[in-house]
Amino acid sequence: MYGNTPFGDESSDIELTAEQRKHLRQELSTVADRTRDLLPGEFVVGSELVDSSNGPQATVAVQPPIGGIVSANCTLDEEMTIDETQQEDLAVGLAASAALQVKQAQQGERSPVAR
């Protein structure tokens, strides 16, 4: 019924050059590395850069030892970069969210250490 309507059809013609793609992957790697630094080794952190109908999609995700996966889609600026402030905010936010997932998954399983 709605197959020919333009709802949500915001396709993008943004193409990354090889140099932009390489730079973005490095920035994503920096975010993933910083996130790993903030978390214990049991957390698995990864990143990916894919082409979607809305243009390039940059994602960093964390799999906590228990609880659900936490991910962040990075908003790219007009130069197709993620600035240092955004990188740090992403890393800290992901680490905090992943730690919260573990805490929520453990709720009721352990007695509190202090009150």
C-alpha positions in Angstrom: 0.0 0.0 0.0 2.8 2.4 0.8 5.4 0.9 -1.4 5.7 3.9 -3.7 5.5 6.6 -1.1 8.6 8.6 -0.2 8.2 8.2 3.6 11.6 8.0 5.2 13.4 8.0 1.8 16.3 10.3 2.6 18.9 8.5 0.5 22.2 10.3 0.3 24.7 10.6 -2.5 27.6 11.1 -0.1 30.6 9.1 -1.2 33.8 8.8 0.8 37.1 9.0 -0.8 39.7 6.3 0.1 41.5 8.8 2.2 38.3 9.9 4.1 37.4 6.2 4.7 40.9 5.5 6.0 40.8 8.6 8.3 37.3 7.7 9.6 38.4 4.1 10.4 41.4 5.5 12.3 39.1 7.8 14.3 36.7 4.9 15.0 39.7 2.8 16.1 40.7 5.6 18.5 37.2 5.6 20.0 37.3 1.8 20.4 40.8 1.9 21.9 39.8 4.6 24.4 36.7 2.7 25.4 38.8 -0.4 26.0 41.1 1.6 28.2 38.1 2.6 30.4 36.7 -0.9 30.8 38.0 -4.2 32.2 39.2 -6.8 29.7 35.9 -8.8 29.8 34.2 -6.2 27.7 34.5 -6.7 23.9 34.7 -3.4 21.9 34.4 -3.1 18.1 33.8 -0.6 15.4 32.6 -0.5 11.8 32.1 1.9 8.9 29.4 0.9 6.4 27.6 2.6 3.5 23.9 2.9 4.1 21.1 4.6 2.1 21.6 7.6 4.3 25.3 7.9 3.6 28.3 6.5 5.6 27.4 5.1 9.0 30.1 4.9 11.7 29.3 2.7 14.7 31.2 1.7 17.9 29.7 -1.1 20.0 30.5 -2.8 23.4 29.5 -6.3 24.4 29.6 -6.5 28.2 30.3 -9.8 29.9 26.6 -9.9 30.9 23.8 -7.7 29.7 22.9 -6.2 26.3 25.1 -4.7 23.7 25.6 -1.0 23.8 26.3 0.9 20.6 26.7 4.4 19.3 26.2 5.7 15.8 28.7 8.5 15.3 27.4 11.7 13.8 29.8 12.8 11.1 30.4 16.5 10.3 30.5 18.0 6.9 34.2 17.0 6.5 33.4 13.4 7.3 35.4 13.4 10.6 34.8 12.8 14.3 36.6 15.5 16.2 38.6 14.7 19.4 35.9 16.0 21.7 33.3 13.7 20.1 35.7 10.8 20.3 36.2 11.2 24.0 32.5 11.8 24.6 31.6 8.6 22.7 34.2 6.5 24.5 33.2 7.7 28.0 29.5 7.4 27.2 29.9 3.9 25.8 32.0 2.7 28.8 29.4 4.1 31.3 26.5 2.6 29.4 28.2 -0.8 29.2 29.0 -0.7 32.9 25.4 0.2 33.7 24.3 -2.8 31.6 26.3 -5.1 33.8 25.0 -3.5 36.9 21.4 -3.9 35.8 22.0 -7.5 34.7 23.4 -8.3 38.1 20.5 -6.6 40.0 19.3 -8.9 42.7 22.1 -11.4 42.2 24.6 -10.0 44.7 24.2 -8.3 48.1 25.5 -4.7 48.3 29.0 -4.4 49.8 28.2 -1.1 51.5 25.1 0.9 52.3 
